[in-house]
Structures are given as C-alpha cells and as structure tokens.
Amino acid sequence: LSESEVHWRKFLEQLLQRGLKGVEMIISDDHAGLKAALRATLPSAPWQRCTFHLAQNAQHYVPNMSMRSEIAQAVRDVYQALSQHEAEERLKEAVAKYEKRAPKFSQWFEENGPEGMTFYKRPGGHWKKVRTVNVVERLNEEVKRRTRVARLFPNEASCERLVTAVVADIHEEWAIGKKYLSHESDVA
C-alpha cells in the first residue's frame, strides 16, 4: 500500500510465515520503511544499498551541472574497487577531494557510501550481481512487457496467473539453465 515500515513489516512477516528462511542478503534502494521493517523481522540479514540508485541519489548533492560526470565517476570508482578496504580508501579520498568544492555531496557520501559496500562480504564472483537491484528491475520489466500485451484482464485472478507464469518461467531458467548465482562462482 505504501513504502511505510508497517506495510513492509507485514509483507516480510507474511513471507516468514510462509517459510522464508536462509536469507543471506537483502538488496534495495534507501527506503526508510523497508530498512526499519528489516531490522524488526530479519535483523541478522545484511542489507546492501543498491549502488546504482546510490549513484543516482548522489547527483542530488552535486553543486553544479559541470561536476555531474566527475562526481558520478568518483562514486563508480568506489564500488568498482577490488576489495572493501580499497573501496573504503577511495570513499575517504572522494570525501576529502570534494569537501570544499561540493560539501553537501562530501558529507552525504561519507554518511551513505558505506551502505553500498555490503556486497564485498560475498564471494567475488557474486559482486556484480548483488550490488544492485538490477535483477528485480529486469523482472519488473518482463512482467510489464507481458501484461501490456494482454492489455485487459477479465479479473484480478487472470492477471495474477499471467504474472505467476512469467515469474515461474524465469525461476526455472535460473534454476536449470543459466543460474543467476551459483556456488561455483564463489571464487573471489
């Protein structure tokens, strides 16, 4: 119904009641309601702030248009580091570099930048896939593409059947075919 904590908490509690377990990481944009609900329902699951959305959010703190690409590159450089230690060093360097020229960005990045580094605790072969919510965005695009073709549904259940079929097909592809993440890619 909304992005508030109460609605996210109810959603997560329903998933847990239906048997959700073994959550190794949660990746999302910066939703205060979701973060609060996660702390309440899945406190031991590490949270990863989507680095793509984090980079987009950084643009709100750029003092002028001429600095946009420079700051965007600085943010990308942090999350393309080869280790968490290197990323933390790059973050410190970026904060210091822009302290005078872009003080709002510098302060914001110092506070928010570490939220995008949880993926470094996962195996190196997973990093590219678990630092953003691209997989969810792609799933949503596919659902929209398939439901637009149908245009009108006679009832809510018919729409749910189509969406369920789309998701089941993608799940089968991941489980049997190309495997989105596997333990074979656990090599750093």
C-alpha positions as CSV (number, residue, x, y, z in Angstrom):
1,L,0.0,0.0,0.0
2,S,2.9,2.3,0.7
3,E,6.6,2.3,1.5
4,S,6.0,2.7,5.2
5,E,7.5,0.5,7.8
6,V,4.2,-1.1,8.8
7,H,3.4,-2.3,5.3
8,W,6.9,-3.6,4.7
9,R,6.8,-5.3,8.1
10,K,3.5,-7.0,7.3
11,F,4.9,-8.2,3.9
12,L,8.1,-9.6,5.4
13,E,6.2,-11.3,8.3
14,Q,3.9,-13.0,5.7
15,L,7.0,-14.2,3.8
16,L,8.4,-15.6,7.1
17,Q,5.1,-17.3,8.0
18,R,5.1,-18.9,4.5
19,G,8.5,-20.4,5.2
20,L,11.1,-17.8,4.1
21,K,14.5,-18.8,5.6
22,G,18.2,-18.7,4.9
23,V,18.2,-15.0,3.8
24,E,21.8,-14.2,3.1
25,M,21.5,-10.6,1.9
26,I,18.9,-8.0,1.2
27,I,19.4,-5.5,-1.6
28,S,17.3,-2.4,-2.0
29,D,17.2,1.3,-2.6
30,D,17.2,3.5,0.5
31,H,13.7,3.1,1.8
32,A,13.4,4.1,5.5
33,G,10.3,2.0,6.0
34,L,11.9,-1.1,4.5
35,K,15.1,-0.7,6.5
36,A,13.1,-0.4,9.7
37,A,11.0,-3.5,8.8
38,L,14.1,-5.5,8.0
39,R,15.7,-4.6,11.4
40,A,12.5,-5.8,13.1
41,T,11.9,-9.0,11.1
42,L,15.2,-10.1,9.6
43,P,17.8,-8.4,11.9
44,S,20.6,-10.8,11.1
45,A,20.3,-10.5,7.3
46,P,22.9,-8.0,5.9
47,W,21.5,-5.1,3.9
48,Q,23.1,-3.8,0.7
49,R,22.0,-0.4,-0.7
50,C,21.7,-0.6,-4.4
51,T,24.9,1.1,-5.8
52,F,23.1,2.1,-9.0
53,H,20.4,4.0,-7.0
54,L,23.0,5.3,-4.6
55,A,24.9,6.8,-7.5
56,Q,21.7,8.4,-8.8
57,N,21.0,9.8,-5.3
58,A,24.5,11.3,-5.2
59,Q,23.5,13.5,-8.2
60,H,21.1,15.4,-5.9
61,Y,24.1,16.7,-4.0
62,V,26.2,18.0,-6.9
63,P,26.5,21.8,-6.7
64,N,26.5,22.4,-10.4
65,M,25.9,20.6,-13.7
66,S,29.6,20.8,-14.8
67,M,30.5,18.5,-11.9
68,R,27.9,15.8,-12.5
69,S,30.1,13.4,-14.6
70,E,33.1,13.9,-12.4
71,I,31.2,13.0,-9.2
72,A,29.4,10.1,-10.9
73,Q,32.8,8.7,-11.8
74,A,34.1,9.1,-8.3
75,V,31.1,7.2,-7.0
76,R,31.6,4.4,-9.6
77,D,35.3,4.2,-8.7
78,V,34.4,3.5,-5.1
79,Y,32.2,0.5,-5.9
80,Q,34.5,-0.9,-8.6
81,A,37.3,-1.3,-6.1
82,L,38.8,-4.8,-5.9
83,S,38.3,-5.1,-2.1
84,Q,36.3,-3.5,0.6
85,H,39.4,-1.9,2.1
86,E,40.2,-0.3,-1.2
87,A,36.6,0.9,-1.6
88,E,36.8,2.4,1.9
89,E,40.0,4.2,1.0
90,R,38.5,5.5,-2.3
91,L,35.5,6.7,-0.3
92,K,37.7,8.7,2.1
93,E,39.7,10.1,-0.8
94,A,36.4,11.2,-2.6
95,V,35.1,12.8,0.6
96,A,38.3,14.7,1.1
97,K,38.5,15.7,-2.6
98,Y,35.0,17.3,-2.7
99,E,34.9,18.7,0.9
100,K,35.4,22.2,-0.4
101,R,34.1,22.1,-3.9
102,A,31.0,20.0,-3.2
103,P,30.5,20.0,0.6
104,K,26.9,18.7,0.6
105,F,27.9,15.8,-1.6
106,S,31.0,15.1,0.5
107,Q,29.0,14.9,3.7
108,W,26.3,12.9,2.1
109,F,28.7,10.4,0.6
110,E,30.6,10.0,3.8
111,E,27.4,9.1,5.6
112,N,25.7,7.0,2.9
113,G,28.7,5.5,0.9
114,P,29.3,2.6,3.3
115,E,25.7,1.3,2.8
116,G,26.8,0.2,-0.7
117,M,29.7,-1.9,0.4
118,T,27.9,-5.0,1.9
119,F,28.4,-6.9,-1.3
120,Y,32.2,-7.1,-0.6
121,K,31.4,-9.7,2.1
122,R,30.1,-12.0,-0.6
123,P,32.2,-14.1,-2.9
124,G,33.9,-12.1,-5.6
125,G,32.0,-13.9,-8.4
126,H,28.8,-12.6,-6.9
127,W,29.7,-8.9,-6.6
128,K,28.5,-7.6,-9.9
129,K,25.1,-9.3,-9.4
130,V,24.4,-8.4,-5.8
131,R,25.5,-4.8,-5.6
132,T,22.3,-3.5,-7.4
133,V,18.7,-4.4,-7.7
134,N,19.0,-4.8,-11.5
135,V,17.7,-8.4,-11.3
136,V,14.4,-7.1,-9.7
137,E,14.2,-4.2,-12.2
138,R,14.6,-6.7,-15.1
139,L,11.9,-9.0,-13.6
140,N,9.5,-6.0,-13.3
141,E,10.2,-5.0,-16.9
142,E,9.4,-8.5,-18.1
143,V,6.2,-8.6,-16.2
144,K,5.2,-5.2,-17.6
145,R,6.1,-6.3,-21.1
146,R,3.9,-9.4,-20.9
147,T,1.0,-7.8,-19.2
148,R,0.9,-4.9,-21.7
149,V,0.4,-7.4,-24.5
150,A,-2.7,-8.7,-22.8
151,R,-4.0,-5.2,-22.1
152,L,-7.3,-6.1,-20.5
153,F,-7.8,-8.8,-17.9
154,P,-11.3,-10.1,-17.2
155,N,-10.5,-10.2,-13.5
156,E,-7.6,-9.9,-11.0
157,A,-7.0,-13.7,-10.9
158,S,-6.3,-13.8,-14.6
159,C,-3.6,-11.1,-14.2
160,E,-2.1,-13.0,-11.3
161,R,-2.0,-16.2,-13.3
162,L,0.0,-14.5,-16.1
163,V,2.4,-12.8,-13.7
164,T,2.9,-16.1,-11.8
165,A,3.6,-17.9,-15.1
166,V,6.2,-15.2,-16.1
167,V,7.9,-15.5,-12.7
168,A,7.8,-19.3,-12.8
169,D,9.5,-19.3,-16.3
170,I,12.2,-17.0,-15.1
171,H,12.7,-19.1,-11.9
172,E,13.0,-22.3,-14.0
173,E,15.5,-20.6,-16.3
174,W,17.6,-19.6,-13.2
175,A,17.3,-23.0,-11.5
176,I,18.0,-25.2,-14.5
177,G,19.6,-23.0,-17.2
178,K,22.0,-20.1,-16.8
179,K,21.9,-19.9,-12.9
180,Y,21.9,-16.3,-11.8
181,L,24.2,-17.1,-8.8
182,S,25.8,-20.4,-8.1
183,H,28.3,-21.8,-5.6
184,E,30.7,-22.4,-8.5
185,S,31.0,-18.6,-8.8
186,D,32.0,-18.4,-5.1
187,V,35.7,-18.0,-6.1
188,A,36.9,-14.5,-5.3
